[in-house]
Amino acid sequence: MLSIRKPITKQTGLFSIYLAATIVVVFNLVYLDIPHYVFVLYPGIAPKYFYYATALMIAPLMLFKFRQFLLYLVSPFSLWVFAEIIIQSYDLLDANQAAYDLIRQRDNYLILAILYGFTTSIARTESYQGTLRIMAIAVPVCVIIDFISPGIFNPEGLQEGFYGSGRAAAMFINPGRAGEAILLTSFLAIPFMRLPYRMPLLLLAGAGVIVTFARSPILLWISFWIFLVITRKLPKYSFVFPLVLFSFLPLLIAIFKSYIQERKDLDYGSKNMFARLDFFQSSSLGDDSAQERITVLKAGWNIFLNNPIFGAGTGITDLQSNVWPYVVNVHNQIVMGAAEHGIFGIALWAWLLLILWRGRYFEDTKFQVAVAVGTFFMMFFTHNMFDNIYWLLTFALVSGRRQA
């Protein structure tokens, strides 16, 4: 990886204060998903206003550290971003208004990721680790509160219909996105925490993802738990918890179902939640949500087979058309990339995984590998990595290097 010739030394004075404040603002907006949450509650306040504000905050840092900014523009992550922008922006030549808006939104997020990544690259890593730990606690706490007391974060009925009543999401609205944010913040925080505090945060994250009822985040949380136990990144007693969990899983699920049945406010979405819980006992994919995902996955793969070199164009599985008659996306980042950009889309994702793998953000390389593998796992269950800035900011962080 490209490195700056002179090591970044400890910064003092107004610059370091301003830099730290900027990072705190960015992390809070991104990992709590404030811009989109405010937009849902108040449609007149578009997310772009928040992002414009952060760009203005970063502008003085770019001028003050202009040489470092130029170097960051040729870092592995920035080069990957530029390649992604070029490939998907090519489709602007014949895009309709809906496709144009989608491409522009993705391009804007990618550019923001470079700005945010540059900002963290000129700061000491330890200076913002405390903020990441706060985010790792705040996100699951908000989601758990949303499950226990629906209506605190979202107006009654907001999540009914598409996402199902009862699946907690807090300010993320979408339960799947809430589960992803919990995982990302915990992944970024736990490696920098002292050993005794890792287990409580891991359990808190687990409670948060469970009440989203999102299967892929739950599976990834369990995998991360097993990884931490095997690599001895948790206290010695921690191996007991997985044993208890798997031994009493049927009983725990039965108790949870009983609790849901007693909650009259959860009647609307209880069938969907029960089907998701049953998956962890029977591995059954017979529910409507799973069957829908299988259908669109096959459809997306067929688009790739029919357009294997260049793909069918950006947004082909996002926007309803004669080619894509479904109301949902393919729910698979790799297949979506293949359908949109053919083998070039697949190559871009392989490049990104390599960048994450070779990053030097974590002191322990085992965590670096774990994040790369975890990202690869989640690619099979989400298609929103370019539509959610918290994914792109995480990529920017992990693909970089730790600054002392």
N, C-alpha and C positions, 0 to 999 in steps of 0.2 A: 504493500500500500504506500501511497505517496505521503510523505511526512514533511512537516515544516522544518526548515533547517535549525532554527533557534527554538529550543524547548520553551513552552509557555510557562512562565514563572508565576509566582504568587502575585495576584493583582490587588492593589489597594486603591483607596481614594474613591472619587465620584464615579469613575468608569466601572469599577468592580461592583459598586452598589447598583448602578443603572443596569449593568449586565445581569446581575442576579435578579433584579426586579422584573426585567423583561422575560427571563426564563420562567419565573414563577407565574407570570401572567399567561404565557404561552401554555405551560403545562396544565394550568387550571382550566383554561378554555378548551384545550384539546382533549384531555383525559376525562373531564367531566361533561364533555360534549355540550357546553353552554350555548354556543351559537345556534345549533339546530334546535335545542330545547326551547330557547327564547322564541325562535321562529315559529315553532309549533303552537306556543301559547299566544304569541303576538305576531301574526303573519306579516305585518307591516315592517317588522325589523328583520331584514334578511341576514343570513350568516355572513355574507360578504363584508358587511360593515365591521364586524369583529375582526375578520382576517385583514382587512385594510388597515385597521388600527394597529395590529401586531406588525404588519409590514412597515408602517411608519415608525414604530418603536425600534425596529431592527435597522432602519436606514442609517442612523448615526453610527451604529456599530460597524456597518459595512464601510463607511467612510473612514472611520478611525483605524480600522484594521483592514484596509483595502488590499494589501498584499496577501494577507491570510485568506481574504475572501476569494481572490483570484486563484489561489492554490486550491481552495476547497472546490472551486468550479471544475477542476480536473481530477478530483478525488474519484475513487471507484463508484461511490454511490451517485454522485452528480452525473457522471458519464452515463450510468444506467438510466437515470431520470431523463437525460436529454435524448437517449435512444428511444425510450418509451414515448416521449412527447412527439418525436419525429414520426414514428411509426403510426401512432393513432391520429396525429394531426393530418396525415396524408389524406385521410377520409373526409376532411373538411371540403375537399374539392367538389364533391358531389353529395354532400350531406343535406338532408332536410332540416327544418328548424329544430326538431326534437333531438336529432343526432348531433347537430351543431352545439346545442346547449349542453349535452352530455359530454362531448369531447372538450369543450371549453372548461367545464367544471373539473374534469379529471386533470387537464393541463394546469389549471390554477392550483389544485391541491399538490401536484408534483412540484411546482415552482415554490409553493409555500414550504414543502418538505426540505428543499434546498436551503431556504432562508432559516428555517428552524434548526436544521442540522448544522449550518454554519455557526449559528449563535451558541449552540452547546459546544461546538468544537473549539471555541476560543475561551471557554470557561473551564475552571478546574472541575473535574467530575464530582468531587466531594461537595462542591458548593451547591449542587442541586439535588443530591441524593436524598436529603431530608424532605424536599418537596415530593419526590417520587414515593417515599415511604408514606407521606400523608395521603397522596392520591390512592395508594394501594389499600389504605384503610377506608378512606372516604367513599370510594366507589361501591365496594360490597356492602358497607353500612347503609348507604342510601337505597340500594336495591333490596336489602332485607327489610328495611322500614316500609318500602313500597309494597312488599308482600304482606307484611303484618297489618299495615294500615293503608289500604288502597285509597287513592284520592288525594293524598298529601302532595304528591309531586305532579300528578296529572288529573285533569278534570274527569269526573265520572263518565265512563263510557268511551273514553278516548281510544283505549286499546281493544275494545270489544270488536268482534267481527274478524279482522284480518289476523291479529296476533293472539286473540283469545283472552278472555278475562281471567285474571288470577296469576298469569305469568308476569313476574315482577320485572320491571325495566327502569324504574325511576326516571331520571332525566333523559335516558336513551330512547324511550318510547318502544323501540324494538327489543324484545328480550334477548335475541341472539347477539345484538350489538352490545348489550349490557354485559353478557357473559364474556365476550371478547375483550372488552375494556378491563374487566376484573382480572382476566388472565394476563393481559399485557402488563398492567401495573404491578401485579404480584411478581411476574417474571423479572421485571426491571428492579424491583425493590429487594426481594429476598436474598440475592447473591451478595448484597452489600450490608446485610444485617448481621448482628451477632447471632451465634448459634442458638441461644435459648429463645430468641424472639421469632425465629423462622417458623416454628411449628404453630404458634398462635395465629400468625398472619396467614399461613397456609390453610388452617381450619376456617378462618374467617372468609377467605376467598372461596373455599369449598361451599360454605353455607350460602354465599352470594350466588354462585353459579347454579347451585341446586334449585333455588327458588325461581330461576329464570326458566327452568325446565328445557333448556337448550341442550340437546344431546351431545353435540360435538365439544362445546366448552367443558361439559362435565367429564367426558372421556379424556380430554386433554389434561384437565386438572388431576384426574386419577393417575394418568401417565407421568405427570410432573412429580407427583407425590412418590411414585415408585422410583423414579429417577433419583430423587433426593435421598431416599432411603438406601438405594443400592450404592450410590456414590458417597454415602456417609456425610451428607451435607445437612443432616438434621441430628438432634440429640439422640443418644443411644436408645432411649425408650420409644422412639417414634415408630419403630417397626411394629409395635403392638397395635397401632391404630388401623393400618391396612388389614391386619388379621381380624380385628373385631368387625371392621366394616364389611368384609366379604363373608365372614361367618354368620353375621346377623342381618345380612342384606334383606332377605325376605321379610323378617320381622320389622325392620326399620321402614321398609316400603309400606307394609301393612299399616303401621302406626301413622305414617305420613298421609296415606290415603284416608284413614279414619279422620284425621284432622281436617283434610280438605272437604270431606263430606259434611262435617259439622259446620263448615263455613258457608252460610247461605249465599254470601256474596260471590262465591266461586262456582255456583251451579252452572253458569253459562259456559265456562271453559273446562269443567271438571273432566269431561270425556277425553278431551285432548291431552290434559295433564296426566290422566291415568294411563293413556296409551304410551306416553313418553316414559313414565315410570316402569311400565311393564317391559319396555325394551331392555332395561338393565337386568331383568330376570330371564326373559325368554329370547332376547336378541331378535324379537319379531319386528319386521318392517311392514306390517299389514295396515297400519293406520293411514289415514288420508294424507297427512303431511309427508310421510315417507314415500308413499306411492307416487305422489305428485313429483317429488324430487327425482325418483327413478325415471319417470316419464320425461322430464325436461333434460335430465342428464343424457339420456339416449338421443334426444332430439339435437342437443348441442353437439354431441359426438358425430352424428350424421352430417351436420353442417360442415364440420371439419373434414370429414372424409370426402365430401363433395367439393371442398375448397382447401386442399391440403397445403398449398404453397403460401398464398397470401391471405387466406381466410376470406370471410364474407363481409368484413368491415366492422369498424368500431360501433358497439352498441347493438349488434345484430340480435343478441339474446336479451337485451335490456328493453327494447322498444317493440311493441306489438306491430306485426306486419304480416304479409302473406307467407313470409319465410318463418316467422316466429309468432304463432297464433296464441301463445300462452300469456297469462297475466303475470307470471313470475319468471325470474331469471333461472339460469341453469344451476345455480347453487354450487358451483365448482369453479374455482379460479383458474385452474389449469385448462379445463375444457372450454371455459369462456375465452381464455386467451387463444386457444387453438382455433375456436370457431371464428373469432374476430380477425386474427392475424396469422393463422396457419402455423407453419413450423417456426416462423419468426416470433410468434407469441410464446410458444413453448421455450424457445431459446432464451427469451428475455427472462422468463421465470427461473430457468436453470442458472442464468447469470446472477440473478438476485440472490438465490440460495447460496451460490458460491461466495458472493460478497459478504453475506451474513456469516457464513462459516469461517471466512478468513478475517473477520473483524477482530479488533483488539479492545473491545469495550470492557469486557469482563476480565478480571485478574486471573480467574480460573477458566481455562479454555473449555472445560467440560460444560460450563454454562453457555459458552458461545455456541458449541455444537448443539446443545439442548434447544436453544432458541431457533436455530436454523431448522432442526428436525421438527420442532413444534409448528413453525411456520409452514413447512411442507405438509404436515398433517392437516392443518386448518385449511389449506388450499383446496382440499377435497370436500369441504363443507360450507365454504363461503365464496361469494363472488364480489364482495364489497371492499376489497382491500384498497382499491383506488378511489372509492367513494367515501371513505372514512379516514380523515386526516390522522387519527390516532394510530392507525397501522403504519402510515408513511413516516410519521415522526419516530415511531419505534424502529423502523428499518434504518432511518438516518442515524439514530443513536447507536444501534448494535453494530452497524457496518463501519462505524468509526473506531477511534481508539481512545483509551482512557487518558485523560490529561491530569497530570500531577500538579 
